[in-house]
Amino acid sequence: MLIPHPYPVPVHALVAHGHLAIPDLAWVASAPPLALANLTTIRSMFTLLMNQGYAPTLAHYLPHVGAAAVLSPADIISLENSILVDIGAVIAGGLPYNPVNLTHIAIGIHLWGGITGRSPFVRGGGFLINFPIHIYGDIVDLIVNHAPAHPVMGNWYDIVALQYHFHGLGISFLTKHLSFWSRMSPHAIMFPILDKVIKNNFIHPNITPNWNDYPRYLAELNADLALLKARAGLAMMSIHSMERQLFNFSLIGAPGWVR
């Protein structure tokens, strides 16, 4: 449900428990850059990756950044764009569909998401044990070659079944991966990110989102998107653009919004 201004805090209190309520913003069709109030969490993740021997991936995406302290918002925008370029090349066949490329992409997404994505790296066995790249490739296949009979959910339930092979990968970071890959998929399916910021502000503050939250979230977000696309200038708006604007609003919104 789209909630007109002024937006109450919490906005989700206006709808039934577990349903989506979002402020009706001054929407734009294209996704804006991520609004980064501070880079502490990403700098911490950069340092962790450097210390754990993933300098080649850092050099691949941020060749001019030698230390976490010098990371800038422009670097994070560049990181996001470079990950999308690699994903697009893999999908188009321009990059081999192999573990090296998939590992760069997966680690790059964790860097972009920040230190809350550290669990697969710090659990016993390390990243390549806790984040099996061959299963990640199966998830990529489900996004890129999703069943057209499921235009809204895509292959969500098959993806959820595969996520049990991973250790320390919750819905927040899984949907970050799905979002990146679906943005470059040749199909219409789009997976938005569902993290604590989105859930606590616009669904219900149950601390962290869970797997059962996602189908309703995606269906209701698509329903609201259909209303927005009917407005002048918003016909080309995407789920990703909508989710990004909600996330950015949470970062800079009124006191009381979760950041």
C-alpha positions, 0 to 999 in steps of 0.5 A: 500500500502506498502511504501519502505524505506526511509519512507516519513512523512506523508506516507499517502500522497502517496496514495488517501485520506482515503486509507492505506499507511504503511512503509515496515518495517523489519517485523517479523512473531510473534507480538512483545511486545508493545513498551512503551516509557513511562507509564504515561497514563497507570499509570493515568488509574491505579490510576483512577481505584483504586480511583473508587473502582476497586482494585479487578480487579487491584489485579486480573491482577497485584497482586504485584502492589500496586501503579501506580508509580511502574508499569513497562513495564514488568507489562503491558506485564503481564497484556496483557498476563493475559487478553488473558488467561482469554479470552481464558478460557471464550471461552474454557468454563474454566471460566463461561461466567458471568458478573464478568469475563467479567467485569474483562476483560473489565476493564483490557483492559481499563487499558492496553489502558490507560487514554484515555479510562476513559470516561465510568468510569467518565461519569454519572452513572459510568462504569457499567451503561455506559458499559453494560456488558450484551451487551458486552457479545453479542459483544463477541458472535459476535466475537467468533461465527462470520458468516463464510460468512463474512471472512474479516469483520466478524460481524462488522456491527452487532457490530457497531449496538450494540455499541450505547448502550455504552457511551464514547466508541469510535472506538479506545477502541472498537477495542481494545476490539475486538482485544483482543477477536479475538486474542483468537477466534477459527476462522480466523477473526481478528480485528486490533486496529484502533486508532489515532496513526494508522489513523494519520500516515497511513491513514489521520490526521483527528484527530480521526478515525470514524466507517466508516474508519474501513471496508476499513482499515481492507480490505486494511490491509488484502491485504497488509498482503497477500503480506507479507505472501508470503515472506520467513519467514512470512507465519504465520504472523497475522493481530495483528502482523502487526498492533503491528509492525506499532504501535511500529514503530510510537512510535519510528519512525522518527520525525513527526510520531504521538505518 
